[in-house]
């Protein structure tokens, strides 16, 4: 069976003020993620080294969505992720992701180290020729997102939450065409298509087996 291992690492964690309070919040967020996505998780996300966490999924296509959710919950903390797709050689526990071994985790470890050194912040590896295409798409997505102004980012976030240009316009007391223009200049639609392409590819290639 093919599994999807995710290893996440907090960037510049030593610079975080009030480390104990952050650790408590961090662990609670990981717990909430485990509960929300339980049906897709083979082994719960577990904090392993204080600043690092890992988990194992049964559904590969959910990896990107889960990572985006974790990044959103921990914003403005920066993180990098390594995602490995492959088999597992040892037994593992649903409750905790420690002590298991296999290519999925080997790939994830290799990719999180790569993500620490250079972009993108999310790197995939399965040993497939499509890996570079996925990582290039993520690089494109992150480049587009980093080019946004604070106002653009705020409007995009509101639109993601409200799913209506009209509602965003009412909330911000601006005209709907202004919202439409901001979404266009923020590469919203291009990013949406790129993310859907990643998710759909992973689903068709790995989760239909």
Secondary structure, DSSP 8 states (H G I E B T S, - for coil): --EEEEEEEETTGGG-SSHHHHHHHHHHHHHHHHHHTGGGEEEEEEE-SSSEEEEEES-TTHHHHHHHHHHHHHTTS-EEEEEEEE---S---SS---S--SHHHHHHHHHHHHHHHSS-SEEEESSSTTHHHHHHHHHHHHHHHHT--HHHHHHHHHHHHH--HHHHHHHHT--HHHHHHHHHHTTHHHHHHHHHHHHHHHHHHHTT-
